[in-house]
Amino acid sequence: MRRALLLKGAIVTIDAMGCQRSIAERIVTAGADYVLACKGNQGTMLGRVQTAFDAMERVPLAYADYTSEHREV
């Protein structure tokens, strides 16, 4: 099976089925970024994500460039 997608520079969103390390690694290797689901059964990762978002809320101006734009293609 050929597994070729041109993803360089893309942001890939994927549902829970795609939240596996091997899939995330392939997305990053292809030069893309990803948005994966993070649920309660991923306790350590969920805690880290929540901590990062809490920090962004405490210092919003420091992250203005990263949170002020949304584009959909």
PAZA-557933 format. One record per residue: x, y, z of N, C-alpha, C, O, CB in turn. Coordinates in steps of 0.05 Angstrom, whole numbers, padded with zeros to 5 digits, always signed. Glycine has a CB too. Example, Ala and Ser with C-alpha at 12.3 -4.5 7.8 and 13.67 -1.06 7.14 Angstrom:
<recs>
+00264-00114+00156+00246-00090+00156+00264-00066+00156+00285-00066+00169+00226-00089+00181/+00257-00045+00142+00273-00021+00143+00258+00001+00157+00268+00023+00161+00282-00012+00114/
</recs>
This chain:
<recs>
+00017-00024+00000+00000+00000+00000+00018+00025+00000+00037+00026+00015-00019+00000+00025/+00012+00043-00017+00027+00069-00018+00014+00089+00001-00010+00092+00002+00027+00080-00047/+00031+00102+00016+00021+00121+00037+00032+00148+00031+00049+00158+00047+00028+00111+00065/+00024+00161+00010+00035+00187+00003+00014+00209+00004-00006+00209-00011+00047+00185-00025/+00018+00227+00022+00002+00251+00023+00021+00275+00024+00041+00274+00039-00018+00252+00048/+00015+00296+00009+00032+00319+00010+00022+00337+00033+00002+00351+00030+00032+00335-00017/+00036+00336+00055+00026+00350+00079+00044+00373+00088+00037+00387+00107+00024+00331+00102/+00066+00378+00075+00085+00398+00084+00071+00425+00087+00059+00435+00069+00109+00401+00063/+00074+00437+00111+00062+00462+00117+00032+00461+00125+00020+00482+00131+00065+00480+00094/+00021+00438+00125-00008+00435+00131-00012+00431+00161+00007+00423+00176-00020+00411+00116/-00036+00436+00170-00045+00429+00197-00066+00407+00194-00086+00412+00181-00056+00454+00213/-00060+00384+00205-00078+00361+00202-00095+00358+00227-00084+00357+00249-00061+00336+00196/-00121+00357+00223-00138+00350+00246-00148+00322+00242-00154+00314+00219-00163+00371+00248/-00150+00307+00263-00158+00279+00261-00173+00271+00286-00168+00281+00307-00133+00261+00256/-00191+00252+00282-00207+00243+00305-00192+00223+00322-00168+00218+00318-00233+00230+00295/-00205+00212+00342-00192+00194+00361-00178+00170+00348-00158+00161+00359-00212+00184+00381/-00188+00161+00326-00176+00138+00312-00147+00144+00304-00130+00126+00303-00192+00130+00287/-00141+00169+00298-00115+00177+00290-00096+00185+00312-00073+00193+00307-00117+00199+00271/-00105+00183+00337-00088+00192+00359-00069+00169+00368-00070+00161+00391-00106+00200+00383/-00053+00161+00350-00033+00140+00356-00006+00152+00350-00003+00168+00331-00038+00114+00340/+00014+00144+00365+00041+00155+00361+00051+00152+00332+00062+00170+00321+00061+00142+00380/+00046+00129+00321+00056+00123+00294+00044+00142+00274+00058+00151+00256+00051+00094+00286/+00019+00148+00277+00005+00167+00258+00015+00195+00263+00021+00209+00243-00025+00166+00262/+00018+00204+00288+00028+00231+00293+00056+00234+00283+00063+00255+00272+00027+00236+00324/+00073+00213+00286+00101+00214+00276+00101+00217+00246+00118+00232+00235+00116+00189+00285/+00084+00203+00232+00083+00205+00203+00074+00232+00194+00084+00243+00174+00064+00183+00191/+00056+00245+00208+00047+00272+00201+00070+00291+00204+00075+00308+00186+00023+00280+00219/+00084+00290+00226+00107+00308+00231+00129+00302+00211+00141+00321+00201+00117+00305+00260/+00135+00277+00206+00156+00270+00186+00149+00282+00159+00167+00289+00144+00159+00240+00185/+00124+00284+00152+00115+00294+00126+00117+00325+00126+00111+00337+00105+00087+00285+00120/+00124+00337+00148+00128+00366+00149+00103+00382+00157+00101+00406+00151+00136+00376+00122/+00084+00369+00169+00059+00382+00177+00058+00383+00208+00074+00371+00222+00035+00366+00166/+00038+00399+00217+00031+00400+00246+00005+00386+00249-00009+00381+00229+00030+00429+00256/-00003+00379+00273-00028+00365+00277-00043+00375+00301-00032+00387+00319-00023+00335+00279/-00069+00370+00300-00087+00375+00322-00100+00348+00328-00115+00337+00312-00109+00397+00316/-00094+00337+00352-00105+00311+00360-00122+00314+00384-00118+00333+00400-00082+00291+00365/-00141+00297+00387-00159+00297+00411-00143+00289+00436-00125+00272+00434-00183+00279+00407/-00149+00302+00458-00138+00294+00484-00160+00292+00504-00173+00312+00510-00116+00316+00493/-00165+00267+00513-00188+00262+00531-00178+00254+00558-00154+00251+00563-00206+00241+00519/-00197+00250+00576-00191+00243+00604-00175+00218+00607-00161+00215+00627-00216+00241+00619/-00177+00199+00588-00162+00174+00592-00133+00177+00585-00117+00158+00587-00175+00152+00574/-00125+00201+00577-00097+00208+00573-00088+00227+00595-00080+00250+00590-00092+00221+00544/-00090+00218+00620-00087+00235+00643-00062+00253+00644-00064+00277+00648-00087+00219+00667/-00038+00241+00639-00014+00257+00640-00013+00277+00618-00007+00301+00623+00011+00238+00638/-00020+00269+00594-00019+00288+00572-00040+00309+00575-00035+00333+00570-00024+00273+00545/-00064+00302+00584-00085+00322+00589-00076+00343+00609-00081+00366+00606-00111+00308+00598/-00063+00334+00630-00053+00352+00651-00033+00372+00639-00033+00396+00646-00041+00337+00674/-00015+00362+00622+00005+00379+00610-00008+00400+00591+00000+00423+00590+00026+00362+00594/-00028+00391+00576-00042+00409+00558-00056+00431+00574-00056+00454+00567-00062+00394+00540/-00070+00423+00595-00084+00442+00612-00065+00462+00624-00071+00486+00625-00100+00428+00633/-00042+00453+00633-00022+00471+00645-00012+00491+00624-00009+00515+00630+00002+00455+00656/-00008+00482+00599+00001+00500+00578-00020+00521+00572-00014+00545+00569+00007+00485+00552/-00046+00513+00571-00067+00533+00565-00071+00552+00589-00077+00575+00585-00093+00518+00559/-00068+00542+00613-00070+00559+00636-00048+00581+00635-00053+00604+00641-00067+00543+00663/-00024+00573+00628-00002+00592+00626-00008+00613+00604-00002+00636+00608+00024+00577+00619/-00020+00605+00582-00026+00623+00561-00047+00644+00570-00046+00667+00562-00037+00608+00536/-00066+00635+00587-00086+00653+00597-00074+00673+00617-00083+00696+00619-00109+00638+00611/-00054+00665+00632-00041+00683+00652-00024+00704+00638-00022+00727+00649-00024+00667+00671/-00013+00698+00615+00004+00717+00601-00005+00719+00572+00009+00711+00554+00035+00708+00603/-00029+00730+00567-00040+00729+00540-00024+00744+00519-00023+00736+00496-00068+00739+00541/-00012+00767+00526+00002+00782+00506+00027+00768+00496+00035+00773+00473+00010+00809+00518/+00039+00751+00512+00063+00736+00503+00056+00716+00481+00073+00709+00466+00075+00722+00527/+00031+00708+00479+00022+00689+00460+00004+00700+00438-00008+00685+00423+00009+00666+00473/+00002+00726+00437-00017+00739+00418-00012+00731+00390-00031+00726+00375-00015+00770+00421/+00013+00728+00381+00018+00721+00354+00010+00692+00348+00005+00685+00324+00048+00724+00348/+00007+00675+00368+00001+00648+00363-00029+00642+00366-00038+00620+00357+00016+00631+00383/-00044+00660+00377-00072+00654+00382-00091+00674+00368-00115+00672+00372-00077+00655+00411/-00081+00692+00351-00098+00713+00340-00107+00708+00312-00121+00724+00300-00083+00739+00342/-00099+00685+00300-00106+00681+00272-00119+00653+00269-00111+00634+00281-00082+00683+00255/-00139+00653+00251-00152+00627+00244-00156+00628+00214-00168+00647+00204-00179+00623+00259/-00146+00608+00200-00151+00605+00171-00161+00577+00166-00151+00558+00178-00126+00612+00155/-00180+00575+00148-00190+00549+00141-00188+00546+00110-00198+00564+00096-00219+00544+00151/-00176+00525+00101-00173+00521+00072-00188+00496+00064-00188+00489+00040-00143+00518+00064/
</recs>
